[in-house]
């Protein structure tokens, strides 16, 4: 199984906690699985509870088209940063994507991560 690991130096170190009110993508692993790619995305966010938390992440192609998303069903106040997975069907010929995290209050304002695909 091929594994591609990308760690952001976005927050000084992989796995660092969010430093703003935004949700930041701080790590991405991509695995070939069947007909798609599994994205293991690590997000650091300033979750405070149901009133404010990272509520999803998205995989977008270079044109900004959303190829797949993972809804995050609850706050992660005591689990920071946290990793969640989703399998995404990526069109043939796509060699890179960008992963974005969304905050329930702030929207898409944090660090994203560009990822080269296998």
C-alpha positions, 0 to 999 in steps of 0.5 A: 500500500502506498502512503503519502504523508504531508505535514504542515509547518503551518503552526511551527510543528506537525500536530500543533494546536490551533493558534487562532479562532480558525480550524487549521489543517495540520496534517494529511495522509493519502492512501490508495484504496480500491477506486479512490483515495483515503484522506486522513486529515488532521485538524487543529481548532479552537473548539469551545463546544457546540457553539463553536467547533470545526464542523467539516473538512473538504478536498478540492481540486486546483480549480476549487471544485469540492471532490469530497468532504468529511462532516465532523459531527461534534466538537473536539474540545478535549481532543486536539489536534484530531484526525478523521478519514474519508475516501474520495473519488478523484478524477483521473489526471488530478495530480494535486488537491488542497484540503481545507477545514471549516469552523462553524462560526469563522468559516474557511479561514484557517491554514489549508494544505496542498497535497501531491497525489499518487 
